[in-house]
Amino acid sequence: MKPIARGQLIVVRDKDPKTKDSFRVPLISNDKIEEELDQLETINACLRKHCFSLNLSKDNLRQIESTDYDDGLDDQSTDINFYRTQIVRICSWTTQ
């Protein structure tokens, strides 16, 4: 598994208050940003080392996908996403 590129680990987004369109804001590097990037790379390196694999047929995967994994804690079912194996920090806000 390839690591996420350092430039993609922190995503800053803003939203135009008139159009409600979301857009990506360039990340300005500073010591705090570099420290957080270092931490994300360390965490992701650990996560990549501990990946697991499941020996499931396509039928088994379809069965899992169609099953409602309701934990009973809220009105939403809990989805299992095996594609998310690393973390990214996303910062969003709306300009006033």
C-alpha positions in Angstrom: 0.0 0.0 0.0 1.4 3.4 -1.0 1.4 6.3 1.5 -0.8 9.3 0.9 1.3 12.1 -0.5 2.4 14.6 2.1 0.6 17.4 0.2 -2.7 15.5 0.4 -2.6 14.8 4.2 -4.2 18.1 5.2 -7.0 19.5 3.2 -8.3 23.0 3.8 -11.7 23.8 2.3 -13.8 26.9 2.3 -17.4 27.5 1.0 -18.6 30.5 -0.9 -21.4 32.0 1.2 -23.4 33.1 -1.8 -23.1 30.0 -4.1 -22.5 27.5 -1.3 -19.8 26.0 -3.6 -16.9 24.3 -1.7 -13.4 24.9 -2.9 -9.9 23.9 -1.8 -7.7 26.5 -0.1 -3.9 26.4 -0.5 -2.2 25.2 2.6 0.4 27.7 3.9 3.2 25.8 5.6 4.4 26.8 9.1 5.9 24.9 12.1 2.5 23.8 13.4 1.5 22.4 10.0 4.8 20.6 9.5 4.4 19.1 13.0 0.9 17.9 12.2 2.0 16.5 8.8 4.8 14.6 10.6 2.3 13.1 13.1 -0.1 12.1 10.3 2.7 10.4 8.4 3.8 8.5 11.6 0.2 7.4 12.3 -0.4 6.3 8.6 2.9 4.4 8.5 1.7 2.4 11.6 -1.8 1.9 10.0 -0.2 0.6 6.8 1.8 -2.0 8.7 -1.3 -3.4 10.4 -3.6 -3.9 7.4 -5.6 -7.0 7.2 -7.0 -9.0 4.4 -10.2 -11.0 4.2 -10.6 -14.1 2.0 -14.2 -13.5 0.9 -15.9 -14.4 -2.2 -17.9 -11.8 -4.3 -21.1 -13.3 -2.9 -19.8 -12.9 0.7 -18.9 -9.2 -0.1 -22.4 -8.6 -1.5 -23.9 -10.2 1.6 -21.9 -7.9 3.8 -22.8 -4.9 1.7 -26.5 -5.6 1.8 -26.6 -6.2 5.6 -27.7 -3.4 7.9 -25.2 -3.2 10.7 -27.4 -1.1 13.0 -25.7 -0.5 16.4 -29.0 0.8 17.8 -27.4 4.0 19.1 -29.0 6.3 16.5 -31.2 6.3 13.4 -28.4 5.5 11.0 -26.9 2.2 10.1 -23.1 1.7 10.5 -21.3 1.2 7.2 -18.1 -0.8 6.9 -15.6 0.9 4.6 -12.5 -1.2 4.0 -11.0 1.3 1.6 -10.2 3.9 4.3 -6.8 2.7 5.6 -5.1 6.0 6.2 -6.2 9.3 7.8 -6.3 12.8 6.3 -7.0 16.0 8.3 -9.8 18.0 6.7 -10.4 21.6 7.8 -13.6 23.3 6.6 -15.2 26.6 7.3 -17.4 29.2 5.7 -16.1 32.7 5.1 -18.4 35.3 6.6 
